[in-house]
Amino acid sequence: MDQRILIVDDEKIIINILRGALQSDYLIQATKNSDKALEIVAESPPDLILLDINMPGMNGYEVCQKLKSSEQTSDIPIIFITAASEIADQVKGFEMGAVDYITKPIIPAIVKIRVQIHLKMKKQQDILANLATIDGLTQIPNRRRFDDVFEREWKRGQRNGKTLSLILMDIDHFKKFNDNYGHQAGDDCLIKVAAALTSACRRGTDLLARYGGEEFVSILPDTDSEEAVKIAGLMRKKLELMNITHEFSSTADFVTISQGIVSIVPSKQLTINQVIEMSDSGLYEAKKSGRNKAIVKTFD
């Protein structure tokens, strides 16, 4: 029972019928208000929405349009609930992005079958989407996933005015590791480093991704510079505890990382690329000044 359904209907009796038909198999949320529905979806997107068309204030078509216009909610399947049986109404709904219709009076057995079909399709789509954003070797998020999450968190930071931190990392002397131990050992090293760094990201909102080659990157929402430095230090400590032998490193006898940190309140005066370039500048300084350390960069 891990899939969630949001029911949006201004009639309590309809909500109760739908809840009764589905609550034994799915987690159910319900609201009689369109604005409240949008708040629920923004906070925690459900796997499927059962949406009444005729509601006071914002109708179902308008809610659907708002959801489909947002990148974060556009993939949520919407099944319209309506008393209307006109072909034109159904065509309009499908054109707006709805996946199906349920007509009143509600027949619970039909509802269960249609919901089951669309949730099964949604799960398959999610699996495929997840595979496209996971690094095949380390099994952590890849560059594509990082780009998507960073853009989303950047926009969220612009709205809430909270500090966002970025840590760009590079394995020290990784070419020497590969050249001397072989590419299979290099791959094993990357897997272990990814595991160590991931274990230091303890909040559900933190992201650790493989940026490319031996580079990793972490997005830390709602995190100031002081806290980011602590997390970066924990990452280096976790990696040290792994004790991955590197006798060809001039920094230590085990695998280490260098880090560049930027902590900033997102604004329209700066771009994402500028922040990444600044963290890369910090990483470069960390390497030039001895490696196995973090350098914090700021926008003056």
Number of C-alpha atoms within 10 A of each C-alpha: 9 7 13 19 21 22 25 28 25 19 12 13 10 18 19 13 13 20 20 12 18 19 14 10 13 16 16 18 17 21 17 17 16 22 12 13 20 18 11 16 17 14 8 11 18 20 23 20 24 25 27 26 24 17 17 12 10 13 15 23 20 14 18 25 15 13 20 19 10 11 10 14 19 15 17 21 23 26 26 24 23 20 13 14 12 8 8 9 13 17 11 12 21 15 10 15 19 23 15 17 20 21 14 12 10 16 13 14 10 12 18 14 10 15 21 15 10 18 18 11 12 17 13 12 13 14 10 11 11 12 14 14 18 18 18 11 13 19 15 19 21 23 18 16 20 20 13 13 16 20 13 13 18 21 15 15 19 15 11 11 14 17 18 24 26 27 28 28 29 25 22 25 19 22 16 15 21 15 12 14 13 12 13 10 14 19 15 14 21 21 15 16 26 21 18 20 23 18 14 20 19 10 9 6 12 17 21 24 27 26 21 12 10 20 18 23 26 25 22 24 22 20 20 18 19 11 14 24 22 11 20 26 17 17 22 23 16 18 23 18 11 15 13 16 15 20 14 18 17 12 16 15 13 18 25 26 27 27 34 29 28 26 26 22 17 23 14 9 5 12 12 15 9 11 21 18 14 21 27 22 20 25 26 18 20 22 22 10 11 12 23 20 19 23 23 22 20 13 10 3
